[in-house]
Amino acid sequence: MTTSQEKAAALPEEPADEAALEENREPEDAPEDDVVPVRRTGPLAVPLGLLKTMRPKQWVKNVLVFAAPFAAGRLGEASVWIQVLVAFAAFSLAASGVYLVNDARDVEADRAHPKKRFRPIAAGIVPPGVAYGTAVVLFAGAIALGFVATLNLAIVVIVYVVVQLAYCLWLKHEPVIDVCIVSSGFLMRAIAGGAAASLYLSPWFLLTMAFGSLFMASGKRYAEMRLAEQTGAKIRKSLERYSASYLRFVWSLSATIVILAYSLWAFQIGVQPVRNALPTPPSMWAIISVVPFVVAILRYAVDVDGGNGGEPEEIVINDRVLQVLGLAWAVLLFLAVSTSAVH
């Protein structure tokens, strides 16, 4: 006769990850914030699942809306602050709506993924229909907030939503296109800040933001490929048509252009044309700011080359030296724009 111990041994062992899911603990193979499981049941299960899927941690990217007003030396004005905060809120809603659509669209693929299967939609906590409906509400709210600030901001938000939805639905697996769309998200955030405050955006500023965005996006893809080569992990479909050498080429090219564009922009800050006389010299602080900017780019490149560039905000949060360089650069640029009549 089979003993009770033998019967217990014959039962299939409960997967550790499922046990962690039921106990609302984070499993060891799912450290990312957006895949930490939430409770399956209870009156707050769906709202909390929606909030988790909206990825509020990613809203830190929206601080880029402050870039143009900061570069123009206008952040000291209360009216500018209000308009830019509206832009921040609009992009937070729009980005969260995109995450909801993305997870609802990829629900079957996520369920087969060792980490993404803990996302609320893939785990069955949030029905895809609820996610789509919430996304529509968020998109409508984002566009409405855009109109509250300026028509130009509303247009930027609409373009952002359309481009990101095209990425989620059709273009996310297209090589080159996917990197360009990811980088455009950073650029549109910077443009949105200027649009909200009705500011003139310098061509050099726009080039700096555009190629800085491409630098981060291509660096992210390069880090993903390096990590896949080192661990043998499965890579995203679009990466299958890339090579490490190609991504390094795009990454190096964008780094070169962003350094050049920023340097030219820095040498323009403070220069004022004077009739029948030589123009005033550029701001000394702006010229000095090139040093921490270039060193920060090189430092960021070290992190990416080591395969640690999964998310730009994670690099910034975890690298103390990069934080110091960024602070030094911000202080110097603030001194430059605050003492210059022309930005």
Secondary structure, 3 states (H helix, E strand, C coil): CCCHHHHHHHCCCCCHHHHHHHCCCCCCCCCCHHHCCCCCCCCCHHHHHHHHHCCHHHHHHHHHHHHHHHHCCCCCCHHHHHHHHHHHHHHHHHHHHHHHHHHHHCHHHHHCCCCHHHCCCCCCCCCHHHHHHHHHHHHHHHHHHHHHHCHHHHHHHHHHHHHHHHHHHHHCCCCCHHHHHHHHHHHHHHHHHHHHCCCCCCHHHHHHHHHHHHHHHHHHHHHHHHHHHHHCCCCCHHHHHCCHHHHHHHHHHHHHHHHHHHHHHHCCCCCCCECCECCCCCCHHHHHHHHHHHHHHHHHHHHHHCCCCCCHHHHHHHCHHHHHHHHHHHHHHHHHHHCCCCC
